[in-house]
């Protein structure tokens, strides 16, 4: 019952099905990535984001993430694939092209 209260208080889901921390510009996935991928504790996440979201909001986001992990991991995978498709379509940036042409950028 407490989780349901925390979700109603701290988490909102938009029309596209994305979970956000209410009153902030942070998606639940942003917090989950900080915790799972980067290994940040809730306190470190709070510090890294200059005190926002609150620790209560961060814990609610992590609870929501673990309760909906398969769905959110799938959402993240789709976002990464979409980003990679856009990057491939965009090709090499004009800055990188100029640097390579001038022999100042040797990475592939």
TATA-V610416 format. One record per residue. N is the residue number from 1. OMEGA is omega in radians with two decimals (999 if undefined). NEAR is the number of other C-alpha atoms within 8 Angstrom. D_LAST is the distance of its C-alpha to the last C-alpha in whole Angstrom. Layout:
n;omega;near;d_last
N;OMEGA;NEAR;D_LAST
N;OMEGA;NEAR;D_LAST
This chain:
n;omega;near;d_last
1;-3.14;4;53
2;3.13;5;51
3;3.12;8;48
4;3.10;7;49
5;3.14;8;50
6;3.14;10;47
7;-3.14;11;45
8;-3.08;8;48
9;-2.96;7;48
10;-3.01;11;44
11;3.00;15;42
12;3.11;10;42
13;-3.12;9;40
14;-3.10;8;39
15;3.13;5;40
16;3.11;5;36
17;3.13;6;37
18;-3.14;8;35
19;-3.12;11;37
20;2.97;13;37
21;-3.09;15;39
22;3.05;8;42
23;3.14;4;42
24;3.05;8;38
25;-3.03;6;35
26;3.00;9;33
27;3.06;10;33
28;3.13;13;34
29;3.10;10;30
30;-3.11;8;29
31;-3.14;13;32
32;3.12;12;31
33;3.10;9;27
34;-3.08;11;28
35;-3.02;12;31
36;-3.06;8;29
37;-3.07;7;26
38;3.10;7;26
39;-3.12;7;29
40;3.00;10;31
41;3.06;7;35
42;3.13;10;37
43;3.12;8;38
44;3.08;8;35
45;3.12;13;33
46;3.13;14;37
47;-3.09;8;36
48;-3.13;7;32
49;3.03;8;33
50;3.04;6;36
51;3.08;8;39
52;0.01;7;38
53;3.13;11;38
54;3.10;8;41
55;3.11;9;42
56;3.12;6;44
57;3.12;11;41
58;3.12;13;38
59;3.09;9;41
60;3.12;13;42
61;3.12;14;38
62;3.07;11;37
63;3.12;9;41
64;3.13;11;40
65;-3.09;12;36
66;3.07;7;38
67;-3.09;6;40
68;-2.97;8;38
69;-3.10;8;35
70;-3.14;6;34
71;-3.11;7;35
72;3.07;10;32
73;3.08;8;30
74;3.10;8;30
75;3.12;8;30
76;3.14;9;26
77;3.11;8;25
78;3.11;8;26
79;3.13;8;24
80;3.11;8;21
81;3.11;8;21
82;3.11;8;22
83;-3.13;8;19
84;3.11;8;16
85;3.10;8;18
86;3.13;8;18
87;3.13;8;15
88;3.14;7;14
89;-3.11;6;17
90;-3.12;7;16
91;-3.09;6;13
92;-3.13;6;11
93;3.11;7;13
94;3.13;6;15
95;3.13;6;14
96;3.11;9;10
97;3.14;9;11
98;3.14;8;14
99;3.11;10;12
100;-3.13;10;10
101;3.12;7;13
102;3.12;7;15
103;-3.08;7;13
104;-3.12;7;12
105;-3.00;8;9
106;-3.11;6;7
107;-3.12;3;4
108;999;2;0
